[in-house]
Amino acid sequence: MLSLSSHSLAYNKTTVTISESTCHSSFFKFSYNKSHYHTPLLTSNHFSAASPPLLRTATALCCNATADPYLGSSSDADVIIVGAGVAGSALAYTLAKDGRHVHVIERNLREPDRIVGELLQPGGYLKLIELGLEDCVEQIDAQRVLGYVLFKDGKKTKLPYPLEKFRADVAGRCFHNGRFIQRMREKAAALHHVRMEQGTVISLLEQDNRTIVGVLYKTKDGQEHKAYAPLTIVCDGCFSKLRRSLCYPKVEVTSSCVGLVLENCQLPFENYGHVILADPSPILFYRISSTEVRCLVDIPGQRVGKAGMANYLKAMVASQIPPELHDAFISAIDHGKIRTMPNSSMPADPYPTPGALLMGDAFNMRHPLTGGGMTVALSDIVVLRNLLKPICDLNDATSLCIHLESFYLLRKPMASTINTLAGALYKVFLASPNEPRKELRQACFDYLSLGHYFSSGPIALLSGLNPCPLSLIHHFFAVAFYGVGRLLLPFPSFERIGIGARIVLCAVGIIFPIIKAEGLRQMFFPTSIPAFYRAPAYR
Ligand SMILES: Cc1cc2nc3c(=O)[nH]c(=O)nc-3n(C[C@H](O)[C@H](O)[C@H](O)COP(=O)(O)OP(=O)(O)OC[C@H]3O[C@@H](n4cnc5c(N)ncnc54)[C@H](O)[C@@H]3O)c2cc1C
């Protein structure tokens, strides 16, 4: 009997016990001790045999493969997953559930403690349901999120998610990111086909200078190992070191987020995310547990040094937040646990490589204002799972690569909609002395305040409930023309016509570069791209 005294769940003193009947494989035995250490008890490196890549044949799964007894020979991994964060752990569970033998290599199996990935949009929750992972937001003190409240210059507007058509449990969720990840890791590790190992992947192993055949990684004892599999999926997050050989990484750091935890305070609107349209840029609040509220302050461009951060927050930010949160905000600053993360954007620009794929932030990033990263990652996993399902043998790397080209296309509606909205909304919400920018920002607030279709449309896009790029364009330009209309009515002047024209130009200038980076054709004319129709011998 392997006892998983999951200290990651210590706040409710839950003890999870996995019996040997649910944990056949000795590969993924972890001791979860009270210091949060998840130490592999057995690290015999079954996959990392030094057998030359050519001799490796991963288990060819039949399409209707059932759970084979996991023999653990060096040729058993079908897929290597690098990183067990949000994407890696969800992917490991998904592929193993489909009968693949999965070897996950994660740098640190302790519960992560970070300020990212704490709000899962309802669209992401729907993807969790599709993957059978929705119970991972249970028992972690996750809070339901029903929409957003937007604050600007003393006014506020409530933007509920359009959830009427969905079953009762569908909503957004806020939680501690580490608790969520740990739940997914536990769920994945409990599957027969998953071997989860602590180690840092150093590089990808290439054969014939073109096909990725596995990884070189280092375990805690400093030893280097090689692991081989017909497919390696790199999910090593936003600071990925491995993405360089698999994509053209155009990482742009637009701003940074400063994170604080406010304790024992009430949000003005419980169960809603709060977005303050502050100067110079937005501030977010959302409840991440029954006693804690996360505050993320966006700081554009310039970097504020750690030493000056507390003063900056008190002098520049405190006066702009809702009065109900003021004291808790100051107290959080005084307690000093101020964390910072860069906000990076990176369009997906893969270099299709036989034997390897990128997923999650390693593959594609967007500004975190709209909390879309996990939704995109989970949606990508659903697309990939559906594409891989009918493929019995992952060994034909070239044909697999061609087949997976359609992945880049099929992911587009969800990914492009969320990415474009995040980038565009962030720019619209930035305070600016420029007159058309000011008008556009105000028009956006007023348009959303109209309610009904005018708020539910954009919020359905943001939440991943309606991943439709055309609807995004429609609402974006509707905001711009709403701004122009207000300027010109009831009596237009030449000056106002001039500003109106500049509002439209400004809107084009904001959205067009993002769409261009996303790929105009893939985003709006996906069926004109032949890959999907070329591949489906397997469909
Ligand atoms: C400030 C901020 C706030 C955000 N807020 C939200 C939000 O509210 N909602 C939302 O949906 N998204 C949010 N995001 C984005 C979200 O955090 C990411 O999209 C999501 O975490 C991506 O998951 P991932 O699995 O790709 O990366 P991660 O979850 O970061 O996982 C990467 C994993 O890879 C491991 N790893 C790294 N290198 C190696 C290596 N060499 N070998 C082995 N393992 C390795 C790491 O230890 C880690 O466990 C936010 C981002 C930022 C910057």
The ligand as an SDF file (V2000), in Angstrom:
LIG
                    3D

 53 58  0  0  0  0  0  0  0  0999 V2000
    1.2890   36.9100  -14.2350 C   0  0  0  0  0  0  0  0  0  0  0  0
    0.5470   35.8300  -14.9540 C   0  0  0  0  0  0  0  0  0  0  0  0
   -0.7360   35.5150  -14.5660 C   0  0  0  0  0  0  0  0  0  0  0  0
   -1.4370   34.5120  -15.2430 C   0  0  0  0  0  0  0  0  0  0  0  0
   -2.7140   34.2500  -14.8700 N   0  0  0  0  0  0  0  0  0  0  0  0
   -3.4320   33.3480  -15.5530 C   0  0  0  0  0  0  0  0  0  0  0  0
   -4.7750   33.0710  -15.2210 C   0  0  0  0  0  0  0  0  0  0  0  0
   -5.3320   33.6450  -14.2980 O   0  0  0  0  0  0  0  0  0  0  0  0
   -5.4460   32.1540  -15.9580 N   0  0  0  0  0  0  0  0  0  0  0  0
   -4.8550   31.4790  -16.9920 C   0  0  0  0  0  0  0  0  0  0  0  0
   -5.5200   30.6640  -17.6320 O   0  0  0  0  0  0  0  0  0  0  0  0
   -3.5730   31.7040  -17.3060 N   0  0  0  0  0  0  0  0  0  0  0  0
   -2.8500   32.6030  -16.6280 C   0  0  0  0  0  0  0  0  0  0  0  0
   -1.5360   32.8120  -16.9360 N   0  0  0  0  0  0  0  0  0  0  0  0
   -0.9150   31.9590  -17.9500 C   0  0  0  0  0  0  0  0  0  0  0  0
   -0.7190   30.5490  -17.3740 C   0  0  0  0  0  0  0  0  0  0  0  0
    0.0070   30.6140  -16.1860 O   0  0  0  0  0  0  0  0  0  0  0  0
   -0.0090   29.6640  -18.3740 C   0  0  0  0  0  0  0  0  0  0  0  0
   -0.6580   29.7510  -19.6180 O   0  0  0  0  0  0  0  0  0  0  0  0
    0.0320   28.2060  -17.9380 C   0  0  0  0  0  0  0  0  0  0  0  0
    0.6160   28.0810  -16.6660 O   0  0  0  0  0  0  0  0  0  0  0  0
    0.8290   27.4090  -18.9670 C   0  0  0  0  0  0  0  0  0  0  0  0
    1.0090   26.0870  -18.5270 O   0  0  0  0  0  0  0  0  0  0  0  0
    2.3210   25.2680  -18.9580 P   0  0  0  0  0  0  0  0  0  0  0  0
    2.0870   23.8910  -18.5430 O   0  0  0  0  0  0  0  0  0  0  0  0
    2.6770   25.5760  -20.3590 O   0  0  0  0  0  0  0  0  0  0  0  0
    3.4710   25.9270  -18.0960 O   0  0  0  0  0  0  0  0  0  0  0  0
    3.7210   25.7440  -16.5470 P   0  0  0  0  0  0  0  0  0  0  0  0
    2.4450   25.5570  -15.8360 O   0  0  0  0  0  0  0  0  0  0  0  0
    4.6010   26.8860  -16.1670 O   0  0  0  0  0  0  0  0  0  0  0  0
    4.5240   24.3810  -16.4450 O   0  0  0  0  0  0  0  0  0  0  0  0
    5.8340   24.2240  -16.9450 C   0  0  0  0  0  0  0  0  0  0  0  0
    6.4660   23.0810  -16.1550 C   0  0  0  0  0  0  0  0  0  0  0  0
    7.6620   22.6880  -16.8120 O   0  0  0  0  0  0  0  0  0  0  0  0
    8.6410   22.4420  -15.8160 C   0  0  0  0  0  0  0  0  0  0  0  0
    9.9440   22.5950  -16.4770 N   0  0  0  0  0  0  0  0  0  0  0  0
   10.4890   23.7230  -16.9640 C   0  0  0  0  0  0  0  0  0  0  0  0
   11.6700   23.4560  -17.5320 N   0  0  0  0  0  0  0  0  0  0  0  0
   11.8760   22.1190  -17.3940 C   0  0  0  0  0  0  0  0  0  0  0  0
   12.9220   21.2370  -17.7900 C   0  0  0  0  0  0  0  0  0  0  0  0
   14.0080   21.6660  -18.4400 N   0  0  0  0  0  0  0  0  0  0  0  0
   12.8210   19.9180  -17.4910 N   0  0  0  0  0  0  0  0  0  0  0  0
   11.7170   19.4450  -16.8360 C   0  0  0  0  0  0  0  0  0  0  0  0
   10.7010   20.2470  -16.4450 N   0  0  0  0  0  0  0  0  0  0  0  0
   10.7740   21.5520  -16.7240 C   0  0  0  0  0  0  0  0  0  0  0  0
    8.3600   23.4750  -14.7370 C   0  0  0  0  0  0  0  0  0  0  0  0
    8.9090   23.0930  -13.4940 O   0  0  0  0  0  0  0  0  0  0  0  0
    6.8340   23.4950  -14.7400 C   0  0  0  0  0  0  0  0  0  0  0  0
    6.2990   22.5720  -13.8200 O   0  0  0  0  0  0  0  0  0  0  0  0
   -0.8190   33.8080  -16.2960 C   0  0  0  0  0  0  0  0  0  0  0  0
    0.4880   34.1270  -16.6770 C   0  0  0  0  0  0  0  0  0  0  0  0
    1.1660   35.1290  -16.0070 C   0  0  0  0  0  0  0  0  0  0  0  0
    2.5600   35.4800  -16.4510 C   0  0  0  0  0  0  0  0  0  0  0  0
  1  2  1  0
  2  3  1  0
  2 52  2  0
  3  4  2  0
  4  5  1  0
  4 50  1  0
  5  6  2  0
  6  7  1  0
  6 13  1  0
  7  8  2  0
  7  9  1  0
  9 10  1  0
 10 11  2  0
 10 12  1  0
 12 13  2  0
 13 14  1  0
 14 15  1  0
 14 50  1  0
 15 16  1  0
 16 17  1  0
 16 18  1  0
 18 19  1  0
 18 20  1  0
 20 21  1  0
 20 22  1  0
 22 23  1  0
 23 24  1  0
 24 25  2  0
 24 26  1  0
 24 27  1  0
 27 28  1  0
 28 29  2  0
 28 30  1  0
 28 31  1  0
 31 32  1  0
 32 33  1  0
 33 34  1  0
 33 48  1  0
 34 35  1  0
 35 36  1  0
 35 46  1  0
 36 37  1  0
 36 45  1  0
 37 38  2  0
 38 39  1  0
 39 40  1  0
 39 45  2  0
 40 41  1  0
 40 42  2  0
 42 43  1  0
 43 44  2  0
 44 45  1  0
 46 47  1  0
 46 48  1  0
 48 49  1  0
 50 51  2  0
 51 52  1  0
 52 53  1  0
M  END
$$$$
